[in-house]
Amino acid sequence: MEETSKKAVRLVLRESDSFRVINGGGAFGGISPLGLIYAAIYNDLPMIPSEVTQEVGSDGVLGKETKRIINVGVDRRLEVGILMNAMVAKSFADWLLSQVEKLEAINKGEVSKVE
């Protein structure tokens, strides 16, 4: 009988200096000129004023707001961009869908905890 040997590799997980957690409100992207899949993860936020004018009291303390300039619309902030080849994108998509299935099972009460 032929014996097959299984190989293993130890992966050490570390966060890079630029690692951060963001809220992913959506993604925008497409195919890059080099044939990679590009996805920019974004958040949609309410517009904030570009300028505010406030009264200043005789003691130097800011007082009542007297003027506010604000643009109408939604502030779509691109948080991070990801470039992936097709193999990585398929693996990423499969992983995301498996996480959705787990979350849906938890929300339905079919699973009692997050593993």
C-alpha beads as a LAMMPS data file, in Angstrom:
LAMMPS data file: protein, C-alpha beads

115 atoms
114 bonds

1 atom types
1 bond types

-500.0 500.0 xlo xhi
-500.0 500.0 ylo yhi
-500.0 500.0 zlo zhi

Masses

1 110.0

Atoms # bond

1 1 1 0.000 0.000 0.000
2 1 1 1.364 3.418 -0.978
3 1 1 1.698 5.895 1.869
4 1 1 1.143 9.580 1.139
5 1 1 2.978 12.072 3.272
6 1 1 1.247 15.313 4.176
7 1 1 3.291 18.468 4.143
8 1 1 2.629 21.331 6.522
9 1 1 3.813 24.874 6.887
10 1 1 3.659 27.074 9.973
11 1 1 2.213 30.534 9.257
12 1 1 2.990 33.336 11.688
13 1 1 0.344 36.084 11.635
14 1 1 1.442 39.640 12.401
15 1 1 -0.122 43.022 11.757
16 1 1 1.885 45.421 9.602
17 1 1 2.635 48.923 10.874
18 1 1 -0.119 50.267 8.607
19 1 1 -2.760 47.714 9.699
20 1 1 -6.088 49.193 10.745
21 1 1 -9.685 48.069 11.087
22 1 1 -12.169 49.900 8.893
23 1 1 -15.906 49.733 8.302
24 1 1 -16.577 48.366 4.835
25 1 1 -19.684 50.083 3.514
26 1 1 -19.107 48.882 -0.033
27 1 1 -16.566 48.331 -2.779
28 1 1 -15.761 50.020 -6.061
29 1 1 -13.283 48.874 -8.670
30 1 1 -12.660 46.683 -11.673
31 1 1 -9.864 45.154 -13.712
32 1 1 -6.532 47.008 -13.585
33 1 1 -4.401 47.645 -16.687
34 1 1 -2.112 44.817 -15.499
35 1 1 -5.002 42.320 -15.413
36 1 1 -5.472 42.322 -11.643
37 1 1 -8.753 42.831 -9.819
38 1 1 -8.843 46.158 -7.996
39 1 1 -11.310 46.817 -5.174
40 1 1 -11.465 50.022 -3.163
41 1 1 -13.333 49.583 0.115
42 1 1 -15.346 52.669 1.007
43 1 1 -17.595 54.263 3.607
44 1 1 -20.476 56.603 2.842
45 1 1 -20.670 59.436 5.363
46 1 1 -22.865 62.491 5.757
47 1 1 -21.271 65.687 4.521
48 1 1 -19.587 67.815 7.170
49 1 1 -19.280 71.584 6.941
50 1 1 -16.359 72.883 4.918
51 1 1 -16.486 76.122 6.885
52 1 1 -18.076 77.307 10.141
53 1 1 -18.110 80.842 11.548
54 1 1 -18.586 81.398 15.273
55 1 1 -18.772 84.426 17.492
56 1 1 -15.844 84.977 19.843
57 1 1 -16.578 86.328 23.312
58 1 1 -14.527 89.045 25.017
59 1 1 -12.887 86.253 27.014
60 1 1 -11.774 84.521 23.788
61 1 1 -14.203 81.625 24.177
62 1 1 -16.040 80.460 21.068
63 1 1 -19.712 81.257 21.153
64 1 1 -22.759 80.856 18.927
65 1 1 -22.321 79.505 15.396
66 1 1 -23.347 82.215 12.932
67 1 1 -22.596 80.657 9.560
68 1 1 -22.133 77.173 8.119
69 1 1 -21.109 76.190 4.598
70 1 1 -21.899 72.597 3.709
71 1 1 -22.059 70.809 0.379
72 1 1 -25.100 68.691 -0.400
73 1 1 -24.474 65.016 -1.054
74 1 1 -22.716 62.020 0.401
75 1 1 -19.025 61.907 1.295
76 1 1 -17.750 58.606 -0.116
77 1 1 -14.394 57.920 1.545
78 1 1 -12.162 55.341 -0.134
79 1 1 -10.478 53.679 2.830
80 1 1 -8.192 51.066 1.292
81 1 1 -7.478 49.543 -2.101
82 1 1 -6.826 45.860 -2.733
83 1 1 -5.170 44.363 -5.850
84 1 1 -5.681 40.609 -6.345
85 1 1 -5.084 38.077 -9.078
86 1 1 -8.037 35.887 -10.113
87 1 1 -7.021 32.951 -7.881
88 1 1 -6.773 35.129 -4.768
89 1 1 -10.040 36.932 -5.623
90 1 1 -11.897 33.593 -5.932
91 1 1 -10.456 32.395 -2.624
92 1 1 -11.383 35.714 -0.967
93 1 1 -14.918 35.531 -2.379
94 1 1 -15.337 31.935 -1.131
95 1 1 -14.116 32.936 2.329
96 1 1 -16.463 35.941 2.475
97 1 1 -19.446 33.797 1.480
98 1 1 -18.569 31.194 4.130
99 1 1 -18.494 33.974 6.760
100 1 1 -21.909 35.222 5.560
101 1 1 -23.320 31.696 5.948
102 1 1 -21.931 31.461 9.504
103 1 1 -23.343 34.865 10.445
104 1 1 -26.757 34.023 8.996
105 1 1 -26.801 30.768 11.006
106 1 1 -25.956 32.710 14.175
107 1 1 -28.656 35.306 13.450
108 1 1 -31.238 32.550 12.879
109 1 1 -30.288 30.953 16.210
110 1 1 -29.010 27.801 14.492
111 1 1 -25.557 28.351 16.014
112 1 1 -25.133 29.744 19.506
113 1 1 -21.705 31.356 19.269
114 1 1 -19.137 32.854 16.981
115 1 1 -16.179 30.533 16.509

Bonds

1 1 1 2
2 1 2 3
3 1 3 4
4 1 4 5
5 1 5 6
6 1 6 7
7 1 7 8
8 1 8 9
9 1 9 10
10 1 10 11
11 1 11 12
12 1 12 13
13 1 13 14
14 1 14 15
15 1 15 16
16 1 16 17
17 1 17 18
18 1 18 19
19 1 19 20
20 1 20 21
21 1 21 22
22 1 22 23
23 1 23 24
24 1 24 25
25 1 25 26
26 1 26 27
27 1 27 28
28 1 28 29
29 1 29 30
30 1 30 31
31 1 31 32
32 1 32 33
33 1 33 34
34 1 34 35
35 1 35 36
36 1 36 37
37 1 37 38
38 1 38 39
39 1 39 40
40 1 40 41
41 1 41 42
42 1 42 43
43 1 43 44
44 1 44 45
45 1 45 46
46 1 46 47
47 1 47 48
48 1 48 49
49 1 49 50
50 1 50 51
51 1 51 52
52 1 52 53
53 1 53 54
54 1 54 55
55 1 55 56
56 1 56 57
57 1 57 58
58 1 58 59
59 1 59 60
60 1 60 61
61 1 61 62
62 1 62 63
63 1 63 64
64 1 64 65
65 1 65 66
66 1 66 67
67 1 67 68
68 1 68 69
69 1 69 70
70 1 70 71
71 1 71 72
72 1 72 73
73 1 73 74
74 1 74 75
75 1 75 76
76 1 76 77
77 1 77 78
78 1 78 79
79 1 79 80
80 1 80 81
81 1 81 82
82 1 82 83
83 1 83 84
84 1 84 85
85 1 85 86
86 1 86 87
87 1 87 88
88 1 88 89
89 1 89 90
90 1 90 91
91 1 91 92
92 1 92 93
93 1 93 94
94 1 94 95
95 1 95 96
96 1 96 97
97 1 97 98
98 1 98 99
99 1 99 100
100 1 100 101
101 1 101 102
102 1 102 103
103 1 103 104
104 1 104 105
105 1 105 106
106 1 106 107
107 1 107 108
108 1 108 109
109 1 109 110
110 1 110 111
111 1 111 112
112 1 112 113
113 1 113 114
114 1 114 115
